[in-house]
Amino acid sequence: MTTVHPKLETRGISKAFIRAGATAGQGAAPPLAVLTNISLTVRTSEFVSIVGASGCGKTTFLRILDGLIEPSAGEVLIDGGAVTAPGRDRGFVFQKDSLWPWRTARENVLFGLEIQRRPRKEAHATAQKLIELVGLKGFEDHYPHQLSGGMRQRVNLARALAIDPDVLLMDEPFASLDAQTREVMQLELVRIWNEARKTVVFVTHQIDEAVFLSDRVIVFAARPGRIKEVVPIDLPRPRPFGIKRTAPFAAYVDHIWSLLEDEVFKSSGVKVA
Amino acid sequence: MAADVPVQSNRVAPRIAGPGMRPRRAVATARRLFQSHRRAVRGLYSVVLALVAWEVVGRYVVTSKLMFAPFSRVIVEFGRLWMSGELEHHMLVSFSALAMGFAIAAAVGIAIGSLIAVSPAVGEHIDPLINALYATPLIALSPILIMAFGIGPASKVAIVFLLCVFPILINTTSGIRSADDGLVEAARSFSASRGEIFRLVLLPSALPFIVAGLRIAMGRGLVGIFIGELFGARAGLGYLISISGQTFDIPAMFVGVLVLAVAGVVSVAALEYLERRIAPWRHFDLKA
């Protein structure tokens, strides 16, 4: 008998940070709960986004999925196997400027393959294929400083894809881009996702971005971070860019916005009249 | 005919104005030469001015041969010492001790500096000691080192090492400590080991700091070799300066000083060149 495991599963993930500055006189401050009891299942090739107010722990959750930090409780399973450290089955796309400045675009993409001791020739072929996939042909030997923000994030994406991970973890990868570049990158990401068929967990604070890209949007509530609602996005694919101006799309955005509204005002300290 | 082809690009080294060149073109060539080396040319102005002032002061202001010598006299003396082979001998003695002390200081400084940066426990134990030693005028220990190691090259190597090692060590430590956390985490996400993170992320990001440390160390090393040879030696530029000074052979004394000064300029320029070669990413902003 074989059990079919979901691609990615979390069981009761909680995370609390020890608070700095706990003084002896007042006794130890209670740990700061960032995430409580997050259980989530993601299917193979599914595109899932996590949205939430800032400080809701969505980045922390993503880092736990990658094994960069350990949860205080609960476990992460990939294909039924527990995650304890970063592994080659997951690729992480960082928010900003995590490209190594002393490496060219090509050398950045090659990094993961070097760590895995892949043969040089094969590694270079893979890197070249991915650089072309993200549309950076001709910029292989440019250093990050010579590339625009959008191009740097393309390298960032190619770098994560180079190790051919099953799961792509993306932490607000387009947050630092201007609006036009961001929309181009969203279309590019969908194209690449279609070609590579990765399972994607995508953290963003842009609701329309989440709706446009995702099969499901997970709405996080803050303090401590927890799943408030899971919103399946039943919009047909391929989704043309104009879909953002259709009524069903707007309805999803409105719905998620209303879920987040209280949270956003709570965390920004603004009173709703 | 070929000589009349105009230079198309600024990047091609301009030709020197020759007889076949019309005056206007010669001016244009000179202007291009100036613009392509603007910084070097401007730096040269002050040097030329200083040498002219030296000559004037030596000839007309301080005329006593026991106190000062004009630049031209020093150059003549330089030629004499060079032709006799004496100067080369002093340079060889000084620069070999300097190179050895500097190389050992670089190896030890980078190794211990790295260890302090990656191991907080080691850092906490020896940081105060390192900072105290860096602030101490270690040059004051030179007489003791000469007594301990003799007046041969060993004591000079020891003095140079002692003066050079701390700036290299401290810069290595702060370079590694200031490495961007995001860059380290990106490497971790690819399952890089601790050794790989050190070699592929920490060391490259510390490189500009390390080279800056080497530059500071080189300046201190030049002082060290001079002082070491001043206190007790049988040869070397410091010895030449000290003996010439004592015998009022002022031109020979200035030859020693001049060679040390040029060595300082050349070695710092060489380290800057090295930095551009191994850390080219730092200069893209300026080049673009």
Interface residues (C-beta under 8 A of the other chain):
Chain A: D66 L68 A85 P86 G87 R88 R90 G91 F92 F94 K96 D97 S98 L99 W100 P101 W102 F111 G112 E114 I115 Q116 Y143 P144 H145 Q146 I163
Chain B: D180 G182 L183 E185 A186 A187 R188 S189 F190 S191 A192 E196 L200 V201 P204 S205 L207 A279 P280 W281 F284 D285 A288
